[in-house]
Amino acid sequence: MQVFKQVSYVQILKGWQTYVFPVSGGFLRYKLLTTSQELEEAKERCHLEGWKIIDATRLVKQLNKISR
């Protein structure tokens, strides 16, 4: 499966959930990062590999408010 070089993450109670985006559309839940150190390491690896990384926490919170 081909994926765009983009990762998004959302802060949840257990840590940060990451998502990748297939070229075919949609998104896939990728990995749960449970510590801020894991998150920082993942962000650094993405940066070194040329991947775009996006903190989607604020957007998701806003969308959740609207949908209630």
TORTI-618778 format. One record per residue: residue number from 1; x, y, z of N, C-alpha, C in turn. Coordinates in nm, 2 decimals. Layout:
residues N
<nr=NUM, nu=X, nv=Y, nw=Z, cau=X, cav=Y, caw=Z, cu=X, cv=Y, cw=Z>
...
end
This chain:
residues 68
<nr=1, nu=0.08, nv=-0.12, nw=0.00, cau=0.00, cav=0.00, caw=0.00, cu=0.09, cv=0.12, cw=0.00>
<nr=2, nu=0.06, nv=0.22, nw=-0.09, cau=0.13, cav=0.34, caw=-0.09, cu=0.06, cv=0.44, cw=0.00>
<nr=3, nu=0.14, nv=0.52, nw=0.08, cau=0.08, cav=0.63, caw=0.16, cu=0.15, cv=0.76, cw=0.13>
<nr=4, nu=0.07, nv=0.87, nw=0.15, cau=0.13, cav=1.00, caw=0.14, cu=0.24, cv=1.01, cw=0.26>
<nr=5, nu=0.34, nv=1.09, nw=0.24, cau=0.44, cav=1.12, caw=0.34, cu=0.38, cv=1.22, cw=0.44>
<nr=6, nu=0.28, nv=1.18, nw=0.51, cau=0.21, cav=1.26, caw=0.61, cu=0.16, cv=1.18, cw=0.72>
<nr=7, nu=0.19, nv=1.23, nw=0.84, cau=0.14, cav=1.17, caw=0.97, cu=0.07, cv=1.27, cw=1.04>
<nr=8, nu=-0.05, nv=1.24, nw=1.10, cau=-0.12, cav=1.33, caw=1.19, cu=-0.13, cv=1.26, cw=1.32>
<nr=9, nu=-0.13, nv=1.34, nw=1.43, cau=-0.15, cav=1.28, caw=1.56, cu=-0.25, cv=1.36, cw=1.64>
<nr=10, nu=-0.32, nv=1.29, nw=1.73, cau=-0.43, cav=1.35, caw=1.81, cu=-0.40, cv=1.31, cw=1.96>
<nr=11, nu=-0.40, nv=1.41, nw=2.05, cau=-0.38, cav=1.37, caw=2.19, cu=-0.51, cv=1.31, cw=2.24>
<nr=12, nu=-0.50, nv=1.20, nw=2.31, cau=-0.61, cav=1.13, caw=2.37, cu=-0.57, cv=1.10, cw=2.52>
<nr=13, nu=-0.66, nv=1.04, nw=2.59, cau=-0.63, cav=1.02, caw=2.74, cu=-0.51, cv=0.93, cw=2.76>
<nr=14, nu=-0.49, nv=0.83, nw=2.67, cau=-0.37, cav=0.74, caw=2.69, cu=-0.24, cv=0.79, cw=2.62>
<nr=15, nu=-0.24, nv=0.90, nw=2.56, cau=-0.12, cav=0.95, caw=2.49, cu=-0.16, cv=1.02, cw=2.36>
<nr=16, nu=-0.09, nv=0.98, nw=2.25, cau=-0.11, cav=1.04, caw=2.12, cu=-0.14, cv=0.93, cw=2.02>
<nr=17, nu=-0.25, nv=0.93, nw=1.95, cau=-0.28, cav=0.84, caw=1.84, cu=-0.23, cv=0.89, cw=1.71>
<nr=18, nu=-0.16, nv=0.81, nw=1.63, cau=-0.11, cav=0.86, caw=1.51, cu=-0.18, cv=0.80, cw=1.39>
<nr=19, nu=-0.19, nv=0.87, nw=1.28, cau=-0.26, cav=0.82, caw=1.16, cu=-0.18, cv=0.85, cw=1.04>
<nr=20, nu=-0.19, nv=0.76, nw=0.94, cau=-0.12, cav=0.77, caw=0.81, cu=-0.23, cv=0.78, cw=0.71>
<nr=21, nu=-0.20, nv=0.83, nw=0.59, cau=-0.30, cav=0.86, caw=0.49, cu=-0.26, cv=0.78, cw=0.36>
<nr=22, nu=-0.33, nv=0.67, nw=0.32, cau=-0.31, cav=0.60, caw=0.20, cu=-0.34, cv=0.69, cw=0.08>
<nr=23, nu=-0.27, nv=0.67, nw=-0.03, cau=-0.29, cav=0.74, caw=-0.16, cu=-0.43, cv=0.72, cw=-0.21>
<nr=24, nu=-0.49, nv=0.60, nw=-0.18, cau=-0.62, cav=0.57, caw=-0.22, cu=-0.73, cv=0.65, cw=-0.15>
<nr=25, nu=-0.70, nv=0.72, nw=-0.04, cau=-0.79, cav=0.80, caw=0.03, cu=-0.82, cv=0.75, cw=0.17>
<nr=26, nu=-0.88, nv=0.83, nw=0.25, cau=-0.91, cav=0.79, caw=0.39, cu=-0.79, cv=0.80, cw=0.48>
<nr=27, nu=-0.79, nv=0.73, nw=0.59, cau=-0.68, cav=0.73, caw=0.68, cu=-0.67, cv=0.60, cw=0.76>
<nr=28, nu=-0.56, nv=0.57, nw=0.81, cau=-0.54, cav=0.44, caw=0.89, cu=-0.48, cv=0.48, cw=1.02>
<nr=29, nu=-0.54, nv=0.42, nw=1.13, cau=-0.48, cav=0.44, caw=1.26, cu=-0.35, cv=0.37, cw=1.26>
<nr=30, nu=-0.24, nv=0.43, nw=1.31, cau=-0.11, cav=0.37, caw=1.29, cu=-0.06, cv=0.33, cw=1.43>
<nr=31, nu=-0.02, nv=0.42, nw=1.52, cau=0.04, cav=0.37, caw=1.64, cu=0.00, cv=0.46, cw=1.75>
<nr=32, nu=-0.01, nv=0.41, nw=1.87, cau=-0.04, cav=0.48, caw=2.00, cu=0.09, cv=0.51, cw=2.06>
<nr=33, nu=0.12, nv=0.64, nw=2.08, cau=0.25, cav=0.68, caw=2.15, cu=0.20, cv=0.72, cw=2.29>
<nr=34, nu=0.26, nv=0.66, nw=2.39, cau=0.21, cav=0.67, caw=2.53, cu=0.29, cv=0.78, cw=2.61>
<nr=35, nu=0.41, nv=0.82, nw=2.56, cau=0.49, cav=0.92, caw=2.64, cu=0.52, cv=1.04, cw=2.54>
<nr=36, nu=0.55, nv=1.15, nw=2.61, cau=0.59, cav=1.27, caw=2.53, cu=0.72, cv=1.24, cw=2.46>
<nr=37, nu=0.81, nv=1.16, nw=2.52, cau=0.94, cav=1.13, caw=2.46, cu=0.92, cv=1.05, cw=2.33>
<nr=38, nu=0.82, nv=0.95, nw=2.33, cau=0.79, cav=0.88, caw=2.21, cu=0.74, cv=0.97, cw=2.10>
<nr=39, nu=0.66, nv=1.06, nw=2.14, cau=0.61, cav=1.16, caw=2.04, cu=0.72, cv=1.24, cw=1.98>
<nr=40, nu=0.80, nv=1.30, nw=2.06, cau=0.92, cav=1.38, caw=2.02, cu=1.01, cv=1.30, cw=1.92>
<nr=41, nu=1.04, nv=1.17, nw=1.96, cau=1.12, cav=1.09, caw=1.88, cu=1.05, cv=1.06, cw=1.74>
<nr=42, nu=0.92, nv=1.04, nw=1.74, cau=0.85, cav=1.01, caw=1.62, cu=0.85, cv=1.14, cw=1.53>
<nr=43, nu=0.83, nv=1.25, nw=1.59, cau=0.83, cav=1.38, caw=1.51, cu=0.97, cv=1.40, cw=1.45>
<nr=44, nu=1.07, nv=1.37, nw=1.53, cau=1.21, cav=1.39, caw=1.47, cu=1.24, cv=1.29, cw=1.36>
<nr=45, nu=1.19, nv=1.16, nw=1.37, cau=1.21, cav=1.07, caw=1.26, cu=1.14, cv=1.11, cw=1.14>
<nr=46, nu=1.01, nv=1.15, nw=1.16, cau=0.94, cav=1.20, caw=1.04, cu=1.01, cv=1.32, cw=0.97>
<nr=47, nu=1.06, nv=1.41, nw=1.05, cau=1.13, cav=1.53, caw=0.99, cu=1.25, cv=1.48, cw=0.92>
<nr=48, nu=1.33, nv=1.39, nw=0.97, cau=1.45, cav=1.34, caw=0.91, cu=1.42, cv=1.27, cw=0.78>
<nr=49, nu=1.30, nv=1.20, nw=0.77, cau=1.26, cav=1.12, caw=0.65, cu=1.19, cv=1.21, cw=0.55>
<nr=50, nu=1.16, nv=1.33, nw=0.58, cau=1.09, cav=1.42, caw=0.49, cu=0.94, cv=1.41, cw=0.49>
<nr=51, nu=0.89, nv=1.35, nw=0.60, cau=0.74, cav=1.34, caw=0.62, cu=0.69, cv=1.46, cw=0.68>
<nr=52, nu=0.57, nv=1.50, nw=0.64, cau=0.49, cav=1.61, caw=0.71, cu=0.42, cv=1.55, cw=0.83>
<nr=53, nu=0.43, nv=1.62, nw=0.94, cau=0.37, cav=1.57, caw=1.06, cu=0.28, cv=1.69, cw=1.12>
<nr=54, nu=0.15, nv=1.65, nw=1.15, cau=0.05, cav=1.75, caw=1.18, cu=-0.01, cv=1.72, cw=1.32>
<nr=55, nu=-0.02, nv=1.81, nw=1.41, cau=-0.09, cav=1.80, caw=1.53, cu=-0.24, cv=1.83, cw=1.50>
<nr=56, nu=-0.32, nv=1.73, nw=1.50, cau=-0.46, cav=1.76, caw=1.46, cu=-0.55, cv=1.76, cw=1.59>
<nr=57, nu=-0.49, nv=1.77, nw=1.71, cau=-0.57, cav=1.77, caw=1.83, cu=-0.67, cv=1.89, cw=1.83>
<nr=58, nu=-0.63, nv=2.01, nw=1.81, cau=-0.72, cav=2.12, caw=1.82, cu=-0.83, cv=2.11, cw=1.72>
<nr=59, nu=-0.80, nv=2.07, nw=1.59, cau=-0.90, cav=2.06, caw=1.49, cu=-1.01, cv=1.96, cw=1.53>
<nr=60, nu=-0.96, nv=1.84, nw=1.58, cau=-1.06, cav=1.74, caw=1.63, cu=-1.14, cv=1.78, cw=1.74>
<nr=61, nu=-1.09, nv=1.86, nw=1.84, cau=-1.17, cav=1.91, caw=1.95, cu=-1.27, cv=2.01, cw=1.89>
<nr=62, nu=-1.24, nv=2.09, nw=1.80, cau=-1.33, cav=2.19, caw=1.74, cu=-1.45, cv=2.11, cw=1.67>
<nr=63, nu=-1.41, nv=2.01, nw=1.59, cau=-1.51, cav=1.94, caw=1.52, cu=-1.60, cv=1.86, cw=1.62>
<nr=64, nu=-1.55, nv=1.81, nw=1.72, cau=-1.63, cav=1.74, caw=1.82, cu=-1.73, cv=1.83, cw=1.89>
<nr=65, nu=-1.69, nv=1.96, nw=1.92, cau=-1.78, cav=2.06, caw=1.97, cu=-1.89, cv=2.09, cw=1.88>
<nr=66, nu=-1.86, nv=2.10, nw=1.75, cau=-1.97, cav=2.13, caw=1.65, cu=-2.07, cv=2.02, cw=1.64>
<nr=67, nu=-2.02, nv=1.89, nw=1.65, cau=-2.11, cav=1.78, caw=1.62, cu=-2.19, cv=1.74, cw=1.74>
<nr=68, nu=-2.17, nv=1.80, nw=1.86, cau=-2.25, cav=1.77, caw=1.98, cu=-2.38, cv=1.84, cw=1.98>
end
